Structures are given as C-alpha cells and as structure tokens.
C-alpha cells in the first residue's frame, strides 16, 4: 500500500467516542512520506460535504464535489483503516490545509 501526502483515501473511522467524526468517509492524508515509510500509521483529516462554517476547516473540491476538510478532527490511524485510494487532492487544497494546521498549532 503506497500512501502519499495529499492523497484522499476512504477510511473507516469507527469505533468512535463522543463527538468524534464517525463513519467510513474520504480522508485527506496530511502526514509526510517519512512517517508512512517507517510506521504503520498515517495522519488524516476527515472530509465532508456538509458545509458548516467552523474555524479551522478548509474548502476542497474533490471529484467534482465541494466540501470541507475537518482539521479540527485530525487524528492518526492505522493503515488498515485506509480501505480504498480515491485520488489526489488539488495541491492548493493540501497547501491550505497544512497552512491552517500550522496556524492552529502555533497560536
């Protein structure tokens, strides 16, 4: 299984607790290859087509659908949760997500 930053994978996120994002859904891979090459985990941000305006969520157009990347739900998952490669996100959407995460973690 080859996973790269900027890929979108269908990931199984359950079981969850409380307000964590659930279901099997598209997720943006955020972690760099240096992690994927040596570890069994990847860092992801779930995606949704529900356009609720919240801080730290960025817009994305993927497979001709508009949605958002839920950067407030970033988590590490085992690669076994990555079920199917759906494609690659537009570079500008990946850059926006990474810039927003940097802002989130440096303030």
N, C-alpha and C positions, 0 to 999 in steps of 0.2 A: 504494500500500500504506500503510494507516494502522496504526501500531503505537503502543500506549499502555502506560505502566507498569501492571503488574497483569494484562496480557493473558497468555494461555497460547497459545503457538504450537508447532506441530510443526516441529522444527528438525533439519536434517541436520548432525551434529557431526563426521562423518568427512571427511577423514583425521585420525587422532589419533596421538599418540606416547606410548608407555609406559603409565602408569596413568591417562591422561586418560579421561574418560567418553565412551563411543562410541555409535554407532547413531543412528538417527533417533528422536527422543523428544520428549515435551512439555517445553517450557521456559518458565519464568516470566520475563517481561520486567521487569527491575529499573531500567533507566536511565530518566531523565525525558524528557519530550517535547522539551525544549530540545536534547537530543542527536539524537533521531530526526528532527527537523525540518531539521537542517542537515548531518547526517552520514549516511553510508551504513552505519554500524554501530549495533548495539544491544548492551546488556549483558544477559546472560541467566544464569539458573541452571537447570541441567537438573533434571528431576523423575523420580522413580522410585517404583514401588510396593513395592520391596524395602525392608522396614522395619528396616534395620540401624541400631542406635543408635550414632551417632557425634557427636562435638562439632560444633557449627556446622551442624546440619541441622535444619530446622523441619518440622513436620507440616503437611499440607494435605489437605483434602477437595475433590476436583475431579471433576465429572461422576460423582458417586455412588461415587467410589473414594477410598480412603485411601492416602496416600503421603507422601513427604518431598521437600523442596526441598534439593538438594545445594549448599549455599552454599560448600562447600569446592571446588567446581568452577566457580565464576563465571568467565565469560570474555566477551570482546567477539567478536561475529561479524558478518559482512556480512549485510545484509538478505536477500541472495539465498539464504541458508541457511534463512530462515523460509519454510516451504512452505505451511502452512495455519493459519489462525486457528481455535483450538479453543474459545475462550471467554474469560471473565474470571475470575480467581481471587477468592475471597472476600476482602473488604477486611481482615479480621483476619489472614488468612494472609499477605497482602502486607505489612502493618504488622509482623508478627512477623519476616518475612524481612529487612526493612530494618533493624529494631532489632538483629537478630542480626549483620547485616553491620557495623553501626556499632560494635558491641562487638568484633567480630573485628578491625577496622582501627584501633581506638583503644587497644587494650591493648598 
